[in-house]
Amino acid sequence: MPIEPGNLSLGVLAGGLIGAFASHYLTKSRSSEDRKISDFNKAAAEFRCAFTDEVRLVAESTTETDFEKIFNEAYIRQFNALIRFQAYLSENDRIEIEKAWKEHCIDYFPDAEDNGFGPSKEINENIRFMHYEHKQGIENRGGEFHITEEHGVSLKRAKQLAIKNLEKILSFAVFK
């Protein structure tokens, strides 16, 4: 049976249209996904930049380093970055990054009324980062001042805690 030109044209036209729609849909879908990934990566880079100085200061810290001062000075910048970045996270990741933030920045204190923990009515910068405090243990030995081992141990603990908490927060901003 010979192929008639009219039948071939209808089949070719239908196949071409289906192929074109499928190609358009796949291209549009891929383009949309690429844009979402690009937007996330840009937001992640901006979020990580909000913490760059503090990560470096903690890594380079000495017994003279005042973690509370460092983090209090960065608080507004980092908190604003957190709020902006959350728009790019899933609901579950938003919950988890908020938990990580609360481990880094304590905004809860014992409430005298119920003897439990509750949100602070006034966020006090003196308590916000108190868990990073390390003792200024200096003693005088024979007329020379020496840093006590206790201070070195306390600094190491505070430094490890700060690094752990910052890494946990920044783990949500890994490029895709």
Secondary structure, DSSP 8 states (H G I E B T S, - for coil): ----HHHHHHHHHHHHHHHHHHHHHHHHHHHHHHHHHHHHHHHHHHHHHTTHHHHHHHHT--TT--HHHHHHHHHHHHHHHHHHHHTTS-HHHHHHHHHHHHHHS--EEEETTTTEEEE-SS--HHHHTGGG-----EEEETTEEEE-HHHHHHHHHHHHHHHHHHHHHHGGG---
